[in-house]
C-alpha cells in the first residue's frame, strides 16, 4: 500500500489533513514551500492489531491512552517512510516532522499549538517522531480543546507532514488583517531572529509591523530592526496573495533563508468573524422616538412597508422644500436607509437623518431642533458634524445658490401649508372612504392593484404631514430658545404650558368618549361588572339591550384602527379585539365621577409671558407670532398622525385579505403568516416579479429567526456599528459612568406642567392591563410609569394622575396628549422602569422634569 503522498498527488485531500492539504495546494499554485511529503492517515490504522481496532472503536479514553503508548509502526509503513526520506534528504539533511490533523488549520478551528511538531529531526529519527505526532493528537490538551469547542473527543489521528528543514536568519508570522482590532485593510507582520518557534509558543517578543492597504508601514513596535522595508513589503504581499487565493483573511508562518522567503504554513484567521472592521462605514442607530410607533420585535411586512414609506416621503419632502432633483438623486442611498431593522427591532439610522437635514438651510440650528423632536438623548459627535459640513469653496458657492432656492421653497411651503393640509384631507377621503370597498369579495390581483393605488395616491404624496412636521419642529424649537433667552432660563418649561390646552386635537377625543360611555353605564352595576369580568361574547350580547351600543359603535367606526402598537400591521385593532376598550370603560365606570381635567396652566403661562415682555413690544410681537405657529403646527402634527393610523389600517386590511387568499390556495399555513413576508414579495408573487415562490418555506425561516429575536435581549437604545451591520457588531453602547440608581431623584424632560404626588404603577405590558389579565383598579393619584407609549395608551390615560416615560420627547404623542388632558408628564427618564416599583410613592414636577422618591 502506498502511504506516501506528494504535493502533485491526486489522492483524496482528507488523507493528508488540513495543514498538508493547504500547503500542497499553495505549492501547486506557485508559492514557495519547503519540499516534502505527507504520511497518509491510513498508515495509522494499518499499525493496529484486530484487538487494538476493537479498543479504538470503543471510544474509551483510558483504553485509547494505553493503546497510544503501545503502538508501533507497521514494517511496511516504516519502510515507505525511510525510502521517502532518503529521496528527500540524499545527503542526510535535517527535516521537520509536523502534524496535519483533518480539522487542523480549518476555517472555524485552528488547533494552533495543540498538536506536536518536531524540528531539526535526523532521517533516522523520523519514524519515532511520526509516532509521537500521532500520540499528540490525543493528548490531554487536545481533548480539552475539543471539549471547549464542542467537538467530538475521539477523532481521526493526524496525518504527518515531513519537509526539508529551513534554517532561517529571521522568521515569523503575518496576518493579512489585524486580528486584534479587526482592521481588514491592515496587515501585521511579526518577526524574530532565527527560528519562529519561540514566537509561536509565546516565549519571546517580536518586532511587529503594521502595513496599510497601500503598503505604508503605519506603526512599528520593535527593539531592533530585523527586516528591511523591502522584506516587509515582500512578506505583506505574500500574506495578501495567500488570502486572495483562499478568498479569506490568512495567518501565515514564514521564514527567510539565504534571502529567500518561504511559506511554512497558512490558516484562516478564525477570530475575525465576531469583530467589526473599525475602518468600515460608521452607522449610528437610535430608537428614542421610533419605538413609540414600532415597539419590540416588528414583523418583516411592517418593516418593509415602513422602510419604503420613509424612503418615499422624505425624498418627496426634500423635493417640496426646493432641494434640486439632481442632489436628491445623489442621496438615493441616504433615503433608502432612514430606518433599519436590528434583531427584529426598528431603529433610526441617525446619520441618514442628519444628511437629509444638511440638504436644507440652517443645519446647525435645525440639528438641535430635530434631536429635540426625535427625543435623541445624545447630540451628534462634532467630528461627524464637521464631515457633514465639510466642503470646498466651489462646493459652498454652488450650495449657496441651492440653499437660496431651498430657502425660497421654505417660505413658499409655509405660506401654502394650510391649503396643502386641506388638499391632503380631501385626497385621503377620496382614496379611503368616498366609495369604501368590500375587500372580502375581491380577488388577489384586485387587492394588489388597490394597494398600488393607495400607495400612489397617499404614500407617495405625503406632503402635508411632512412639511407640517418640519415647521412644528422649527417653531417649537424657536419657541423654546426664545423662552429660555427672553423669559429666563428658570422658566424654560414655560413653552409647554403656553402650547397646552389648544383644543381640537383628535387624540384627546377617545379619552373624552370613554368618560362619557363610563358615565352612561355607571349606575348599571351588573353591566359594569360584566365589562370588567365577562367574556367578549357576553358583553356584546348585553350591549344590544342598552343605549350604550350607539356610542360604542361610533367609537369603533372612528377609532377602531387606533390600538396598542397601531403602526405595526400585525397588531390586532379594536375592530378585531374590542375587549381592551370595554375593559377600560368598565374600570372607569367603577371609579367615582372623575372631574374633567381642564388645563389652567396655559392662562397662567400667558400672564407670566405678558408680564415679562410688557416692556419689549417687538420681542412680544415676534414671540406671539412664533407661539401662534407652534400651537397650530403641533396641533396639526397630532391630527395628521391620526390620519396615518387610518392609512396603515387600510393597508393592514388589504394584506390580511391577501393572507386569506394565499391560505385558501395552500400557499401559507395560516392567514397571519402574511406578516412574515415583505411587501414586494407579496405583490411580486401576484405580479410575477418575486425571486422566491416557496412562501411557506420563506415564512418558516423567518418565523424561526424572529422567534430567536423575541428571546434575545434587545439591543441598546443607541449604539454604533461599523461595516457590515449584521456581522460582528454587538449592538451595545459602551458603558458610561452614570448617576447611581439608588439616588432618590431623577431628571427627565418636563413635557406637561403640574406637581403631583402619588403611588406609581409600572406598566410593562399594557395588553395585560387592558385585557383584564392583570386587573388592578387604579387608585386615585396613580402615576403611570412606562418604558415608552404609543397612541393606543389613550385607553389608560384617563386613569393617570401623572405620567413618567423612559423614552420620548417634547413632541412625542404622550407629551402632546398629556398636555391637552392636563396630566403632568415627564419623558426621557433614564431607567425609570427599573428605578421605580409598583407602590413606590413619588412626587413629580411636570415643569422641571424632576422626580423625587418619597420614603
Secondary structure as UniProt FT lines:
FT   STRAND          4..5
FT   TURN            7..8
FT   HELIX           13..15
FT   HELIX           17..28
FT   TURN            29..30
FT   STRAND          36..39
FT   HELIX           42..45
FT   TURN            46..47
FT   HELIX           50..57
FT   TURN            58..59
FT   HELIX           61..70
FT   HELIX           75..88
FT   TURN            90..91
FT   STRAND          95..100
FT   TURN            102..105
FT   TURN            112..114
FT   STRAND          118..121
FT   HELIX           123..125
FT   HELIX           126..136
FT   TURN            137..138
FT   HELIX           140..148
FT   TURN            149..150
FT   STRAND          159..164
FT   STRAND          170..175
FT   TURN            179..181
FT   TURN            184..185
FT   STRAND          187..193
FT   HELIX           197..200
FT   TURN            201..202
FT   STRAND          207..211
FT   TURN            213..214
FT   STRAND          217..221
FT   HELIX           229..246
FT   STRAND          250..257
FT   TURN            258..259
FT   STRAND          260..268
FT   TURN            270..271
FT   TURN            273..274
FT   TURN            278..279
FT   STRAND          282..286
FT   TURN            288..289
FT   HELIX           290..292
FT   HELIX           300..320
FT   TURN            321..322
FT   HELIX           325..330
FT   HELIX           332..336
FT   STRAND          339..342
FT   TURN            343..344
FT   STRAND          345..349
FT   HELIX           350..357
FT   TURN            358..359
FT   HELIX           363..374
FT   HELIX           382..389
FT   HELIX           393..432
FT   TURN            433..435
FT   HELIX           439..441
FT   HELIX           444..454
FT   HELIX           455..459
FT   HELIX           463..486
FT   HELIX           489..491
FT   TURN            492..493
FT   HELIX           494..499
FT   TURN            500..501
FT   HELIX           506..508
FT   HELIX           509..521
FT   TURN            522..523
FT   HELIX           525..533
FT   HELIX           536..543
FT   TURN            544..545
FT   HELIX           548..559
FT   TURN            560..561
FT   TURN            564..567
FT   TURN            569..570
FT   TURN            574..576
FT   HELIX           579..590
FT   HELIX           601..613
FT   TURN            614..615
FT   HELIX           617..664
FT   TURN            665..666
FT   HELIX           671..676
FT   HELIX           679..687
FT   HELIX           695..711
FT   STRAND          718..722
FT   TURN            725..726
FT   TURN            741..742
FT   STRAND          745..747
FT   STRAND          749..752
FT   STRAND          755..762
FT   HELIX           766..771
FT   TURN            772..774
FT   TURN            780..781
FT   STRAND          782..786
FT   HELIX           791..793
FT   HELIX           794..797
FT   TURN            798..799
FT   STRAND          802..805
FT   TURN            810..811
FT   HELIX           813..821
FT   STRAND          824..827
FT   TURN            830..831
FT   HELIX           832..835
FT   TURN            838..839
FT   STRAND          841..845
FT   TURN            846..849
FT   STRAND          850..854
//
